[in-house]
Amino acid sequence: MMNIDDSILIRYLNAELPDSEKSVVEEWLRDDNNFREFLKLQNDWTAIGVGTCQKDKIELAVDKTMSRIRRKKSVSEFIARLGKIAAVFLIFLGGTWQYLNYAEKESIHLTYQADYGQIRTFTLDDSTQVTLNAQSTLKVMEMGDVRKVYLEGEGLFRVKSDPEHPFIVKTPEVSLLVTGTVFNVSAYSEDEETRVALLKGKLEMKNKKRAGRVLQPGESGCFSKQRKLFRVEKIIDKDYPNWQNNKIYFKNETVRQISRKLERWYGAKIVIGKVKETDKYRGSFNKSSSFEQAIQALSGVTGLTYKIQNDKGKIKAFLSAR
């Protein structure tokens, strides 16, 4: 494992490192363990610099960081140095203890939405580009030392590279920590899993109660909401994510999973009766098709019978075994 001088990391975090030396840090960050710890260190460093809290809280933050990576020699030396710098900084402030508490301080800056049957692309203030799938919401917090957004639904992110200001995507189940990368997140509340597909760069996927996973390009990270477990697998489909084009794809998915995709696109309700929950199907629907045409096609693929009801503009489909 490549070692790095702590003074370089300190200058890097302080935005004092010249471009000619940044390649040293970038090479060091290629290692998964270094990358994971750097993200945590970055947050702890930011915590020392801004916000307000009691002395014991900031000491706890530093102590937790030191304990977390005590066994990692090169980084531990840096943290020891970080602790000394923190102590000097606090004395300099003359009793005004500084700490960043995101949960208490953050406020919503902007909210973006894609409704039923919509795919919308937005550019954030930091030039990050986000494309939202149907029935998705993105809440953007006030930009500062840390860039943070909240996602409910599905989004394709092209994060503007800025190592000094980490980018955090929070969903109901998992959080993603990145600096600059391209990835897809599917985090619909009604789905059994939260799925992240990394296309470029590197990111860490974590849950409050589970150790995080660092993903490499071409890998997909899935978090089971019921089992509270992660799994990482290779992305087999070279065209993934493909929801941005003119078709709705389903590959090895159950009738219920397929129905949720149709509901999000058409804004209709699908009631499923008695079906084999383990049966899975592959295929696609044209988004230009009507809801009735899509249900008819689904019936043809699955062998299920269907009935469509229109009650005062509210469309509902019923699917069941023959």
C-alpha positions as CSV (number, residue, x, y, z in Angstrom):
1,M,0.0,0.0,0.0
2,M,1.4,3.4,-1.0
3,N,2.1,5.7,1.9
4,I,1.6,9.5,1.8
5,D,3.0,12.3,3.9
6,D,0.4,13.8,6.3
7,S,1.5,17.3,5.4
8,I,0.3,16.7,1.8
9,L,-3.1,15.6,3.0
10,I,-3.4,18.5,5.3
11,R,-2.6,21.0,2.5
12,Y,-5.0,19.1,0.2
13,L,-7.8,19.5,2.7
14,N,-7.0,23.1,3.2
15,A,-7.1,23.7,-0.6
16,E,-3.4,24.7,-0.4
17,L,-1.9,22.0,-2.5
18,P,-0.7,23.1,-6.0
19,D,-2.0,21.2,-9.0
20,S,1.5,19.7,-9.6
21,E,1.3,17.8,-6.4
22,K,-2.4,16.7,-6.5
23,S,-1.5,13.7,-8.6
24,V,0.2,12.2,-5.5
25,V,-3.1,12.3,-3.6
26,E,-5.1,11.0,-6.6
27,E,-2.7,8.0,-6.9
28,W,-3.0,7.3,-3.1
29,L,-6.8,7.5,-3.4
30,R,-6.8,4.7,-6.0
31,D,-6.6,2.2,-3.1
32,D,-10.1,1.3,-1.8
33,N,-9.2,1.6,1.9
34,N,-7.4,4.9,1.4
35,F,-10.4,6.2,-0.5
36,R,-12.9,5.1,2.2
37,E,-10.9,6.6,5.1
38,F,-10.3,9.8,3.2
39,L,-14.0,10.4,2.8
40,K,-14.4,10.0,6.6
41,L,-11.4,12.2,7.3
42,Q,-12.7,14.8,5.0
43,N,-16.0,15.0,7.0
44,D,-14.1,15.1,10.3
45,W,-11.8,17.9,9.0
46,T,-14.8,19.9,7.9
47,A,-16.5,19.3,11.3
48,I,-13.5,21.0,13.0
49,G,-13.8,24.1,10.9
50,V,-17.4,25.3,11.0
51,G,-20.7,25.3,13.0
52,T,-21.1,25.3,16.7
53,C,-21.3,22.7,19.5
54,Q,-19.7,21.8,22.8
55,K,-16.1,20.9,23.4
56,D,-16.9,17.3,24.3
57,K,-18.6,16.8,20.9
58,I,-15.7,17.8,18.8
59,E,-13.3,15.8,21.0
60,L,-15.6,12.8,20.5
61,A,-15.5,13.3,16.7
62,V,-11.7,13.3,16.7
63,D,-11.5,10.3,19.1
64,K,-13.9,8.3,17.0
65,T,-11.8,9.0,13.9
66,M,-8.6,8.0,15.6
67,S,-10.1,4.8,16.9
68,R,-11.6,3.9,13.6
69,I,-8.3,3.8,11.7
70,R,-5.9,3.1,14.6
71,R,-4.5,0.0,12.7
72,K,-3.8,1.9,9.5
73,K,-0.3,3.3,10.1
74,S,0.0,6.0,7.4
75,V,-3.5,7.4,8.1
76,S,-3.2,7.1,11.8
77,E,-0.1,9.3,11.8
78,F,-2.2,11.9,9.9
79,I,-5.0,11.7,12.4
80,A,-2.7,12.2,15.3
81,R,-1.5,15.3,13.6
82,L,-5.1,16.3,12.9
83,G,-5.8,16.0,16.6
84,K,-3.0,18.3,17.5
85,I,-4.1,20.8,14.9
86,A,-7.6,20.7,16.2
87,A,-6.4,21.3,19.8
88,V,-4.4,24.4,18.6
89,F,-7.4,25.6,16.6
90,L,-9.7,25.3,19.5
91,I,-7.4,27.2,21.8
92,F,-7.0,29.9,19.3
93,L,-10.8,30.4,19.2
94,G,-10.7,31.1,22.9
95,G,-13.5,28.8,24.0
96,T,-15.8,29.0,21.0
97,W,-16.0,25.3,20.0
98,Q,-16.7,24.6,16.4
99,Y,-18.5,21.7,14.9
100,L,-20.6,20.9,11.8
101,N,-24.0,19.3,12.5
102,Y,-25.6,18.7,9.1
103,A,-28.8,17.3,10.5
104,E,-29.5,20.4,12.5
105,K,-28.0,23.1,10.2
106,E,-29.0,22.0,6.7
107,S,-31.8,23.7,4.8
108,I,-33.4,22.8,1.4
109,H,-32.1,25.0,-1.4
110,L,-34.1,23.6,-4.3
111,T,-36.4,20.7,-5.1
112,Y,-36.6,19.0,-8.5
113,Q,-39.3,16.6,-9.6
114,A,-40.2,14.3,-12.5
115,D,-43.9,13.4,-12.5
116,Y,-45.6,10.4,-14.0
117,G,-44.4,9.7,-17.6
118,Q,-41.6,12.2,-17.3
119,I,-37.8,12.1,-17.6
120,R,-36.2,15.4,-16.6
121,T,-32.6,16.6,-16.5
122,F,-31.3,19.3,-14.2
123,T,-28.0,21.1,-13.6
124,L,-27.1,21.9,-10.0
125,D,-25.2,25.0,-8.9
126,D,-21.9,23.1,-8.8
127,S,-22.4,22.0,-12.5
128,T,-23.4,18.4,-11.4
129,Q,-26.0,17.0,-13.8
130,V,-28.9,14.9,-12.6
131,T,-31.5,13.1,-14.7
132,L,-34.6,12.0,-12.9
133,N,-36.8,9.1,-13.9
134,A,-40.6,9.2,-13.6
135,Q,-42.1,9.8,-10.1
136,S,-38.8,10.9,-8.6
137,T,-37.9,13.8,-6.3
138,L,-34.4,15.4,-5.6
139,K,-34.0,17.8,-2.7
140,V,-30.8,19.9,-2.9
141,M,-29.4,21.2,0.4
142,E,-27.6,24.6,0.6
143,M,-24.2,24.1,-0.9
144,G,-21.2,24.5,1.4
145,D,-18.1,22.5,2.3
146,V,-20.2,19.4,1.6
147,R,-22.6,19.0,-1.3
148,K,-25.6,17.0,-0.2
149,V,-28.9,15.9,-1.9
150,Y,-31.8,13.7,-1.0
151,L,-33.2,11.3,-3.6
152,E,-36.5,9.5,-3.6
153,G,-37.0,7.6,-6.9
154,E,-34.4,7.1,-9.5
155,G,-31.6,9.3,-10.8
156,L,-28.6,9.3,-13.0
157,F,-25.8,11.5,-11.6
158,R,-22.9,13.0,-13.3
159,V,-21.1,14.6,-10.4
160,K,-18.8,17.5,-11.0
161,S,-15.3,16.6,-9.8
162,D,-14.3,18.6,-6.7
163,P,-12.2,16.5,-4.2
164,E,-12.3,19.3,-1.7
165,H,-16.1,19.3,-1.5
166,P,-17.5,15.7,-1.3
167,F,-20.8,15.0,-2.8
168,I,-23.4,13.0,-0.7
169,V,-26.5,11.4,-2.0
170,K,-28.9,10.3,0.8
171,T,-31.8,7.9,0.2
172,P,-34.2,6.5,2.8
173,E,-31.9,3.4,3.2
174,V,-28.4,4.3,2.1
175,S,-26.0,7.1,1.6
176,L,-23.4,7.5,-1.1
177,L,-20.1,9.4,-0.7
178,V,-18.3,10.6,-3.8
179,T,-16.1,13.3,-5.1
180,G,-16.6,13.2,-8.9
181,T,-18.2,10.2,-10.7
182,V,-21.1,8.9,-12.8
183,F,-23.6,6.5,-11.3
184,N,-27.3,5.5,-11.3
185,V,-29.4,5.2,-8.1
186,S,-32.8,3.5,-7.9
187,A,-34.4,4.2,-4.5
188,Y,-38.2,4.0,-4.9
189,S,-39.9,3.5,-1.5
190,E,-42.0,0.6,-2.8
191,D,-39.1,-1.5,-4.1
192,E,-37.5,-4.2,-2.1
193,E,-34.0,-3.0,-2.8
194,T,-32.0,0.2,-3.2
195,R,-29.7,-0.3,-6.2
196,V,-26.6,1.7,-7.2
197,A,-24.7,1.2,-10.5
198,L,-21.3,2.8,-10.8
199,L,-20.4,3.7,-14.4
200,K,-17.3,5.9,-13.8
201,G,-15.1,6.9,-10.8
202,K,-15.5,5.5,-7.3
203,L,-18.0,5.8,-4.5
204,E,-18.8,4.4,-1.1
205,M,-22.3,3.0,-0.4
206,K,-23.2,2.8,3.2
207,N,-26.1,2.2,5.6
208,K,-26.4,3.5,9.2
209,K,-26.2,-0.1,10.6
210,R,-23.9,-1.7,8.1
211,A,-20.3,-1.3,7.0
212,G,-20.0,0.5,3.7
213,R,-19.0,-0.9,0.4
214,V,-16.7,0.8,-2.1
215,L,-17.8,0.2,-5.7
216,Q,-15.6,0.1,-8.8
217,P,-16.8,1.1,-12.3
218,G,-18.9,-1.7,-13.8
219,E,-20.2,-2.8,-10.4
220,S,-23.7,-2.6,-8.9
221,G,-24.4,-2.4,-5.2
222,C,-27.7,-3.5,-3.9
223,F,-29.1,-3.1,-0.3
224,S,-32.0,-5.3,0.8
225,K,-34.4,-3.3,2.9
226,Q,-35.8,-6.4,4.6
227,R,-32.5,-8.3,5.3
228,K,-30.5,-5.1,5.8
229,L,-27.6,-6.6,3.8
230,F,-25.4,-5.4,0.9
231,R,-24.4,-7.3,-2.1
232,V,-22.1,-6.3,-4.9
233,E,-22.3,-7.7,-8.4
234,K,-21.0,-7.0,-11.9
235,I,-23.2,-5.0,-14.3
236,I,-23.9,-7.5,-17.1
237,D,-26.1,-5.3,-19.3
238,K,-23.7,-3.0,-21.2
239,D,-26.5,-0.6,-22.0
240,Y,-27.5,-0.1,-18.3
241,P,-29.0,2.2,-17.3
242,N,-31.4,2.3,-20.2
243,W,-34.5,3.9,-18.7
244,Q,-33.6,7.2,-20.5
245,N,-34.6,6.0,-23.9
246,N,-38.0,5.3,-25.4
247,K,-38.6,1.9,-23.8
248,I,-39.5,0.5,-20.4
249,Y,-37.2,-2.6,-19.9
250,F,-37.7,-5.5,-17.6
251,K,-35.1,-8.2,-17.2
252,N,-35.6,-11.2,-14.9
253,E,-38.4,-9.3,-13.0
254,T,-41.6,-10.4,-11.4
255,V,-45.1,-9.3,-12.4
256,R,-45.2,-6.9,-9.4
257,Q,-41.8,-5.4,-10.3
258,I,-42.9,-4.8,-13.9
259,S,-46.2,-3.4,-12.7
260,R,-44.5,-0.8,-10.6
261,K,-42.6,0.5,-13.6
262,L,-45.8,0.8,-15.6
263,E,-47.5,2.6,-12.7
264,R,-44.8,5.2,-12.5
265,W,-44.8,5.9,-16.2
266,Y,-48.6,5.9,-16.8
267,G,-49.8,7.1,-13.5
268,A,-52.3,4.3,-13.3
269,K,-53.0,1.6,-10.6
270,I,-52.4,-2.1,-11.3
271,V,-54.1,-4.6,-9.0
272,I,-52.5,-8.0,-9.0
273,G,-54.5,-11.1,-8.0
274,K,-53.3,-14.6,-7.7
275,V,-50.0,-15.0,-9.6
276,K,-46.8,-17.0,-9.2
277,E,-44.6,-14.6,-7.3
278,T,-41.4,-16.4,-8.3
279,D,-41.9,-16.3,-12.0
280,K,-39.7,-13.8,-13.8
281,Y,-39.8,-12.2,-17.3
282,R,-37.8,-10.3,-19.8
283,G,-39.0,-7.8,-22.4
284,S,-39.8,-4.2,-23.0
285,F,-42.6,-1.8,-23.7
286,N,-42.6,1.3,-26.0
287,K,-43.3,4.4,-23.9
288,S,-45.3,5.7,-26.7
289,S,-47.8,2.9,-26.3
290,S,-51.1,3.5,-24.4
291,F,-51.6,2.0,-21.0
292,E,-54.0,-0.5,-22.3
293,Q,-51.5,-1.6,-25.0
294,A,-48.9,-2.1,-22.4
295,I,-51.2,-4.1,-20.1
296,Q,-52.2,-6.2,-23.1
297,A,-48.6,-6.9,-24.0
298,L,-47.9,-7.8,-20.3
299,S,-50.8,-10.2,-20.4
300,G,-49.3,-11.8,-23.5
301,V,-45.9,-12.3,-21.9
302,T,-47.1,-13.6,-18.6
303,G,-50.2,-15.5,-19.6
304,L,-52.3,-13.5,-17.1
305,T,-55.8,-12.2,-17.8
306,Y,-56.5,-8.5,-17.5
307,K,-59.3,-6.0,-17.1
308,I,-59.1,-2.2,-17.3
309,Q,-61.4,0.1,-15.4
310,N,-61.8,3.8,-15.9
311,D,-63.5,5.4,-12.9
312,K,-63.9,9.1,-13.4
313,G,-60.5,9.4,-15.0
314,K,-58.7,7.1,-12.6
315,I,-57.4,4.2,-14.6
316,K,-57.0,0.8,-12.9
317,A,-55.9,-2.5,-14.3
318,F,-56.5,-6.0,-12.8
319,L,-54.2,-8.9,-13.5
320,S,-54.7,-12.5,-12.4
321,A,-54.0,-16.1,-13.4
322,R,-56.3,-17.6,-15.9
